[in-house]
């Protein structure tokens, strides 16, 4: 053994009987891929990457010429190499392949490699570290050929314990997971995709985040910068494709200020509560970083968002509130972090608190001032008090047409986003300020004596009427499945008061809004986009937040959908199993797109193409390695939900439900 051979690190790459005579296969030594050949009793190991276009020589074939010469042929374009020397026909050394020292030992075939040099910091290493400095600590995505350099930078951050990576089965699930994560925490997660179809698959979930003002960071691979334009494989104009959905979208170039690009992407996502997008050409991802390159940080880049309202406008609002006889408070999702202050103000005004559907759970339904959800997914309690009020005080509500906030009453609207104030119609007093700050100022300025009558007794009476109606519906049974009233009554009894619930769209969601009585759970939904398939991947994002964020640690994660919604991303139940995500999916299976059937009937169209052919979803969950249980009778519900919630991992409760009893 030579002195140089003594410095090699030896790796076993195959057993002696593993590769038949006259064959080639790909093997790996350390991180190095090579083509192992077995020809005329001799083994050789050659660099696996063809110098033409990177074809995998280990997937090629052994070809013999008329004179007995032997060639290893690349499977992509037919380039040949002598497996004993690495040279092509004609001896063109400049296109030859490296051969590696090889030993056949008693226990196998070994290849020797020189010790790998220490990792040289790349520009994507700097950018990935910058990202984690901005507290982006969860990444959902798919690793592929045009993001491998970036993926390795993320791997190193994960190795250092600075982020968690979740490999999904569909990029759309990655984007929805990020949206769910952001809607819960107010902080961005990142989604990773390759160029072309991987990137375009992200866009539905990114639009969901954008229209609901949830911060998300999208990282997409791209073809080499040197081939931009002519139409290389999987090349599309990603800057143009993402321009409508991304508040910030930039291509990372050789000459970019790499840390600063990531700084700006993270800042835009967080401050603007929007989508930020970075495009990484393949050849840029592995560029060595300059010796002076340092990762960016948020220090000194973001201010505290405490906006106080104008004093004169605030006084107008106080005067109006003090004189109202039957004021109500409407809270939207934007008020989620200021509920303690809002409830204190509502108490001083003796005012019922109604929520938009997106804000369901922000005040427990058992609270003496709670009036439930307003609008299409709401309760008759909320509708009653909307009709009877003489003043509306709205916090963080977007005034969606689904919500049902009437413009026929005087409105004081409080929001931290000036564009949201009076967005769809004029309001009497638009009050710009951070919601918690503004609420505290209203309360402190409000006189001790107000004109409002105490509406608590009326609230209790209206709840009694509605609860009696709900109880009567529990007994409904047409013999075609379980009714929704009992499903959500049982679910309300089964889950924790601080659980996180991701809901989908469709009849199941309308029923959840009407029948589920919240005791303070956080509800996540696809609000303005209303995208089918949201709930399960969003729950994956929420579960990731329970691993990242101390304030959510240990909380139950539940998702709810119909069979149509779950079918969109059911492949990612395997993702939940892979990462042992402790979450429960409640699936109402009526073998139909029930809401669409209802709309067809309402529009006096025939019901057409809304039926669904389904597997046993409970059996599917078990096949994936999770827990699955199928419910066909109401009396099975309680135990099924309890067992699923107790299971340590992903669980699915399939409920055969009646499409008419919603």
VENURBEL-V287949 format. One record per residue. N is the residue number from 0. RES is the residue in one small letter. SS is DSSP state (@ for helix, = for strand, . for the rest). PHI is phi in whole degrees, 0 to 359 (NA if undefined). Layout:
BEGIN
((N | RES | SS | PHI) (N | RES | SS | PHI))
END
This chain:
BEGIN
((0 | x | . | NA) (1 | x | . | 286) (2 | x | @ | 297) (3 | x | @ | 292) (4 | x | @ | 296) (5 | x | @ | 295) (6 | x | . | 270) (7 | x | . | 284) (8 | x | = | 260) (9 | x | = | 258) (10 | x | = | 236) (11 | x | = | 283) (12 | x | = | 248) (13 | x | = | 194) (14 | x | . | 281) (15 | x | . | 292) (16 | x | . | 255) (17 | x | . | 276) (18 | x | . | 246) (19 | x | . | 295) (20 | x | . | 302) (21 | x | . | 79) (22 | x | = | 235) (23 | x | = | 226) (24 | x | = | 210) (25 | x | = | 275) (26 | x | = | 229) (27 | x | = | 231) (28 | x | = | 240) (29 | x | . | 62) (30 | x | . | 254) (31 | x | = | 262) (32 | x | = | 268) (33 | x | = | 214) (34 | x | = | 263) (35 | x | = | 264) (36 | x | = | 245) (37 | x | = | 226) (38 | x | = | 228) (39 | x | . | 52) (40 | x | . | 79) (41 | x | = | 247) (42 | x | = | 258) (43 | x | = | 222) (44 | x | = | 233) (45 | x | = | 238) (46 | x | = | 308) (47 | x | . | 282) (48 | x | = | 269) (49 | x | . | 293) (50 | x | . | 289) (51 | x | . | 287) (52 | x | . | 223) (53 | x | . | 82) (54 | x | . | 301) (55 | x | = | 278) (56 | x | @ | 298) (57 | x | @ | 295) (58 | x | @ | 260) (59 | x | . | 275) (60 | x | = | 222) (61 | x | = | 266) (62 | x | = | 241) (63 | x | = | 246) (64 | x | . | 275) (65 | x | . | 295) (66 | x | . | 273) (67 | x | . | 91) (68 | x | . | 294) (69 | x | = | 237) (70 | x | = | 227) (71 | x | = | 264) (72 | x | = | 256) (73 | x | . | 294) (74 | x | . | 286) (75 | x | . | 275) (76 | x | . | 226) (77 | x | . | 80) (78 | x | . | 294) (79 | x | = | 249) (80 | x | = | 217) (81 | x | . | 286) (82 | x | . | 295) (83 | x | . | 271) (84 | x | . | 241) (85 | x | . | 84) (86 | x | . | 271) (87 | x | . | 279) (88 | x | @ | 303) (89 | x | @ | 86) (90 | x | @ | 73) (91 | x | . | 285) (92 | x | @ | 293) (93 | x | @ | 290) (94 | x | @ | 249) (95 | x | . | 285) (96 | x | . | 249) (97 | x | . | 286) (98 | x | = | 256) (99 | x | = | 246) (100 | x | = | 303) (101 | x | = | 222) (102 | x | = | 229) (103 | x | = | 263) (104 | x | = | 249) (105 | x | . | 300) (106 | x | . | 259) (107 | x | = | 153) (108 | x | = | 258) (109 | x | = | 241) (110 | x | = | 240) (111 | x | = | 259) (112 | x | = | 231) (113 | x | . | 293) (114 | x | . | 303) (115 | x | . | 293) (116 | x | . | 293) (117 | x | . | 304) (118 | x | . | 300) (119 | x | . | 270) (120 | x | . | 300) (121 | x | = | 256) (122 | x | @ | 295) (123 | x | @ | 285) (124 | x | @ | 300) (125 | x | @ | 297) (126 | x | @ | 289) (127 | x | @ | 294) (128 | x | @ | 294) (129 | x | @ | 301) (130 | x | @ | 301) (131 | x | @ | 289) (132 | x | @ | 298) (133 | x | . | 275) (134 | x | . | 71) (135 | x | . | 268) (136 | x | . | 239) (137 | x | = | 233) (138 | x | = | 231) (139 | x | = | 246) (140 | x | = | 175) (141 | x | . | 231) (142 | x | . | 280) (143 | x | . | 207) (144 | x | . | 296) (145 | x | . | 258) (146 | x | . | 226) (147 | x | @ | 294) (148 | x | @ | 294) (149 | x | @ | 295) (150 | x | @ | 301) (151 | x | @ | 293) (152 | x | @ | 295) (153 | x | @ | 293) (154 | x | @ | 301) (155 | x | @ | 293) (156 | x | @ | 294) (157 | x | @ | 295) (158 | x | @ | 300) (159 | x | . | 276) (160 | x | . | 78) (161 | x | . | 263) (162 | x | . | 206) (163 | x | = | 242) (164 | x | = | 247) (165 | x | = | 236) (166 | x | = | 277) (167 | x | . | 264) (168 | x | . | 262) (169 | x | . | 211) (170 | x | @ | 298) (171 | x | @ | 300) (172 | x | @ | 295) (173 | x | @ | 298) (174 | x | @ | 293) (175 | x | @ | 294) (176 | x | @ | 298) (177 | x | @ | 296) (178 | x | @ | 296) (179 | x | @ | 297) (180 | x | @ | 301) (181 | x | @ | 290) (182 | x | @ | 295) (183 | x | @ | 283) (184 | x | @ | 259) (185 | x | . | 77) (186 | x | . | 241) (187 | x | . | 277) (188 | x | . | 251) (189 | x | = | 242) (190 | x | = | 241) (191 | x | = | 242) (192 | x | = | 212) (193 | x | . | 277) (194 | x | . | 294) (195 | x | . | 61) (196 | x | @ | 294) (197 | x | @ | 298) (198 | x | @ | 293) (199 | x | @ | 293) (200 | x | @ | 295) (201 | x | . | 286) (202 | x | @ | 293) (203 | x | @ | 297) (204 | x | @ | 296) (205 | x | @ | 290) (206 | x | @ | 297) (207 | x | @ | 301) (208 | x | @ | 296) (209 | x | @ | 297) (210 | x | @ | 288) (211 | x | . | 261) (212 | x | . | 58) (213 | x | . | 248) (214 | x | . | 285) (215 | x | = | 219) (216 | x | = | 248) (217 | x | = | 253) (218 | x | = | 239) (219 | x | = | 238) (220 | x | = | 288) (221 | x | = | 204) (222 | x | . | 296) (223 | x | . | 306) (224 | x | @ | 302) (225 | x | @ | 290) (226 | x | @ | 246) (227 | x | . | 304) (228 | x | . | 109) (229 | x | . | 292) (230 | x | . | 105) (231 | x | . | 291) (232 | x | . | 305) (233 | x | . | 65) (234 | x | . | 273) (235 | x | . | 228) (236 | x | . | 282) (237 | x | @ | 292) (238 | x | @ | 299) (239 | x | @ | 289) (240 | x | @ | 296) (241 | x | @ | 264) (242 | x | @ | 303) (243 | x | . | 289) (244 | x | . | 265) (245 | x | . | 259) (246 | x | . | 293) (247 | x | = | 226) (248 | x | = | 213) (249 | x | = | 221) (250 | x | = | 268) (251 | x | = | 276) (252 | x | . | 251) (253 | x | . | 303) (254 | x | . | 264) (255 | x | . | 293) (256 | x | . | 274) (257 | x | @ | 294) (258 | x | @ | 297) (259 | x | @ | 292) (260 | x | @ | 299) (261 | x | @ | 291) (262 | x | @ | 306) (263 | x | @ | 291) (264 | x | @ | 297) (265 | x | @ | 294) (266 | x | @ | 296) (267 | x | @ | 299) (268 | x | @ | 300) (269 | x | @ | 285) (270 | x | @ | 288) (271 | x | @ | 275) (272 | x | . | 51) (273 | x | . | 210) (274 | x | = | 269) (275 | x | = | 242) (276 | x | = | 223) (277 | x | = | 236) (278 | x | = | 252) (279 | x | = | 244) (280 | x | = | 303) (281 | x | . | 304) (282 | x | . | 284) (283 | x | . | 277) (284 | x | . | 298) (285 | x | . | 253) (286 | x | . | 298) (287 | x | = | 294) (288 | x | . | 285) (289 | x | . | 297) (290 | x | . | 304) (291 | x | . | 271) (292 | x | . | 293) (293 | x | . | 228) (294 | x | . | 292) (295 | x | . | 277) (296 | x | . | 217) (297 | x | . | 279) (298 | x | . | 305) (299 | x | . | 75) (300 | x | . | 251) (301 | x | . | 226) (302 | x | . | 264) (303 | x | . | 284) (304 | x | . | 275) (305 | x | . | 246) (306 | x | . | 258) (307 | x | . | 265) (308 | x | . | 285) (309 | x | . | 296) (310 | x | @ | 297) (311 | x | @ | 293) (312 | x | @ | 293) (313 | x | @ | 302) (314 | x | @ | 294) (315 | x | @ | 302) (316 | x | @ | 295) (317 | x | @ | 298) (318 | x | @ | 299) (319 | x | @ | 295) (320 | x | @ | 295) (321 | x | @ | 295) (322 | x | @ | 265) (323 | x | . | 282) (324 | x | . | 272) (325 | x | . | 228) (326 | x | = | 285) (327 | x | = | 233) (328 | x | = | 249) (329 | x | = | 245) (330 | x | = | 248) (331 | x | . | 254) (332 | x | @ | 299) (333 | x | @ | 293) (334 | x | @ | 263) (335 | x | @ | 299) (336 | x | @ | 266) (337 | x | @ | 232) (338 | x | @ | 293) (339 | x | @ | 299) (340 | x | @ | 293) (341 | x | @ | 294) (342 | x | @ | 295) (343 | x | @ | 297) (344 | x | @ | 294) (345 | x | @ | 300) (346 | x | @ | 298) (347 | x | @ | 294) (348 | x | @ | 266) (349 | x | . | 54) (350 | x | . | 256) (351 | x | = | 300) (352 | x | = | 249) (353 | x | = | 260) (354 | x | = | 239) (355 | x | . | 289) (356 | x | @ | 298) (357 | x | @ | 297) (358 | x | @ | 262) (359 | x | . | 305) (360 | x | . | 96) (361 | x | . | 288) (362 | x | . | 228) (363 | x | . | 300) (364 | x | . | 294) (365 | x | . | 278) (366 | x | . | 295) (367 | x | . | 301) (368 | x | . | 259) (369 | x | = | 287) (370 | x | = | 242) (371 | x | = | 82) (372 | x | = | 272) (373 | x | . | 261) (374 | x | . | 105) (375 | x | . | 298) (376 | x | . | 259) (377 | x | . | 254) (378 | x | . | 244) (379 | x | @ | 292) (380 | x | @ | 296) (381 | x | @ | 297) (382 | x | @ | 299) (383 | x | @ | 301) (384 | x | @ | 287) (385 | x | @ | 295) (386 | x | @ | 290) (387 | x | @ | 266) (388 | x | . | 282) (389 | x | . | 242) (390 | x | = | 200) (391 | x | = | 245) (392 | x | = | 250) (393 | x | = | 250) (394 | x | = | 241) (395 | x | . | 61) (396 | x | . | 255) (397 | x | . | 269) (398 | x | . | 63) (399 | x | . | 302) (400 | x | . | 294) (401 | x | . | 284) (402 | x | . | 281) (403 | x | . | 87) (404 | x | . | 284) (405 | x | . | 288) (406 | x | . | 277) (407 | x | . | 271) (408 | x | . | 240) (409 | x | . | 300) (410 | x | = | 233) (411 | x | = | 255) (412 | x | = | 248) (413 | x | = | 248) (414 | x | = | 202) (415 | x | . | 271) (416 | x | . | 250) (417 | x | . | 297) (418 | x | . | 291) (419 | x | . | 283) (420 | x | . | 293) (421 | x | . | 61) (422 | x | . | 296) (423 | x | . | 257) (424 | x | . | 198) (425 | x | . | 296) (426 | x | . | 242) (427 | x | . | 294) (428 | x | = | 226) (429 | x | = | 276) (430 | x | = | 242) (431 | x | = | 269) (432 | x | . | 176) (433 | x | . | 297) (434 | x | @ | 295) (435 | x | @ | 297) (436 | x | @ | 297) (437 | x | @ | 295) (438 | x | @ | 298) (439 | x | @ | 298) (440 | x | @ | 291) (441 | x | @ | 299) (442 | x | @ | 296) (443 | x | @ | 288) (444 | x | @ | 268) (445 | x | . | 296) (446 | x | . | 294) (447 | x | . | 297) (448 | x | . | 255) (449 | x | . | 238) (450 | x | . | 280) (451 | x | . | 295) (452 | x | . | 279) (453 | x | . | 281) (454 | x | . | 260) (455 | x | @ | 296) (456 | x | @ | 297) (457 | x | @ | 294) (458 | x | @ | 301) (459 | x | @ | 300) (460 | x | @ | 295) (461 | x | @ | 294) (462 | x | @ | 295) (463 | x | @ | 299) (464 | x | @ | 297) (465 | x | @ | 291) (466 | x | @ | 292) (467 | x | @ | 295) (468 | x | @ | 296) (469 | x | @ | 298) (470 | x | @ | 298) (471 | x | @ | 293) (472 | x | @ | 284) (473 | x | @ | 301) (474 | x | . | 280) (475 | x | . | 298) (476 | x | . | 206) (477 | x | . | 260) (478 | x | . | 77) (479 | x | . | 241) (480 | x | . | 128) (481 | x | = | 283) (482 | x | . | 275) (483 | x | @ | 291) (484 | x | @ | 301) (485 | x | @ | 286) (486 | x | @ | 303) (487 | x | @ | 277) (488 | x | @ | 293) (489 | x | @ | 293) (490 | x | @ | 295) (491 | x | @ | 299) (492 | x | @ | 287) (493 | x | @ | 274) (494 | x | . | 261) (495 | x | . | 291) (496 | x | . | 293) (497 | x | . | 253) (498 | x | . | 296) (499 | x | = | 253) (500 | x | = | 238) (501 | x | = | 257) (502 | x | = | 246) (503 | x | . | 261) (504 | x | . | 237) (505 | x | . | 113) (506 | x | @ | 302) (507 | x | @ | 301) (508 | x | @ | 283) (509 | x | @ | 300) (510 | x | @ | 294) (511 | x | @ | 301) (512 | x | @ | 300) (513 | x | @ | 283) (514 | x | @ | 262) (515 | x | . | 284) (516 | x | . | 266) (517 | x | . | 281) (518 | x | . | 248) (519 | x | . | 120) (520 | x | . | 294) (521 | x | = | 271) (522 | x | = | 249) (523 | x | = | 244) (524 | x | . | 207) (525 | x | . | 275) (526 | x | . | 286) (527 | x | . | 290) (528 | x | . | 282) (529 | x | . | 59) (530 | x | . | 270) (531 | x | . | 296) (532 | x | . | 93) (533 | x | @ | 295) (534 | x | @ | 295) (535 | x | @ | 293) (536 | x | @ | 295) (537 | x | @ | 296) (538 | x | @ | 294) (539 | x | @ | 299) (540 | x | @ | 297) (541 | x | @ | 295) (542 | x | @ | 298) (543 | x | @ | 301) (544 | x | @ | 296) (545 | x | @ | 291) (546 | x | @ | 272) (547 | x | @ | 271) (548 | x | . | 246) (549 | x | @ | 302) (550 | x | @ | 291) (551 | x | @ | 249) (552 | x | . | 298) (553 | x | . | 83) (554 | x | . | 279) (555 | x | . | 295) (556 | x | = | 239) (557 | x | = | 231) (558 | x | = | 236) (559 | x | = | 227) (560 | x | = | 206) (561 | x | = | 271) (562 | x | @ | 290) (563 | x | @ | 295) (564 | x | @ | 292) (565 | x | @ | 295) (566 | x | @ | 298) (567 | x | @ | 295) (568 | x | . | 228) (569 | x | @ | 295) (570 | x | @ | 300) (571 | x | @ | 277) (572 | x | @ | 299) (573 | x | @ | 296) (574 | x | @ | 298) (575 | x | @ | 299) (576 | x | @ | 293) (577 | x | @ | 304) (578 | x | . | 259) (579 | x | . | 52) (580 | x | . | 287) (581 | x | . | 277) (582 | x | . | 210) (583 | x | = | 237) (584 | x | = | 253) (585 | x | = | 257) (586 | x | = | 244) (587 | x | = | 269) (588 | x | = | 257) (589 | x | . | 245) (590 | x | . | 55) (591 | x | = | 198) (592 | x | . | 277) (593 | x | @ | 298) (594 | x | @ | 294) (595 | x | @ | 290) (596 | x | @ | 302) (597 | x | @ | 297) (598 | x | @ | 292) (599 | x | @ | 297) (600 | x | @ | 296) (601 | x | @ | 297) (602 | x | . | 272) (603 | x | . | 60) (604 | x | . | 261) (605 | x | . | 293) (606 | x | . | 288) (607 | x | . | 217) (608 | x | . | 58) (609 | x | . | 249) (610 | x | = | 286) (611 | x | . | 234) (612 | x | . | 262) (613 | x | . | 240) (614 | x | . | 278) (615 | x | . | 282) (616 | x | @ | 293) (617 | x | @ | 296) (618 | x | @ | 294) (619 | x | @ | 300) (620 | x | @ | 301) (621 | x | @ | 293) (622 | x | @ | 298) (623 | x | @ | 286) (624 | x | . | 106) (625 | x | . | 257) (626 | x | = | 253) (627 | x | = | 220) (628 | x | = | 218) (629 | x | = | 247) (630 | x | = | 245) (631 | x | . | 240) (632 | x | . | 228) (633 | x | @ | 304) (634 | x | @ | 292) (635 | x | @ | 273) (636 | x | @ | 297) (637 | x | @ | 303) (638 | x | @ | 294) (639 | x | @ | 299) (640 | x | @ | 294) (641 | x | @ | 298) (642 | x | @ | 295) (643 | x | @ | 294) (644 | x | @ | 293) (645 | x | @ | 280) (646 | x | . | 292) (647 | x | . | 270) (648 | x | . | 152) (649 | x | . | 287) (650 | x | = | 231) (651 | x | = | 228) (652 | x | = | 252) (653 | x | = | 268) (654 | x | = | 249) (655 | x | = | 287) (656 | x | = | 244) (657 | x | . | 274) (658 | x | . | 295) (659 | x | . | 269) (660 | x | . | 264) (661 | x | . | 242))
END
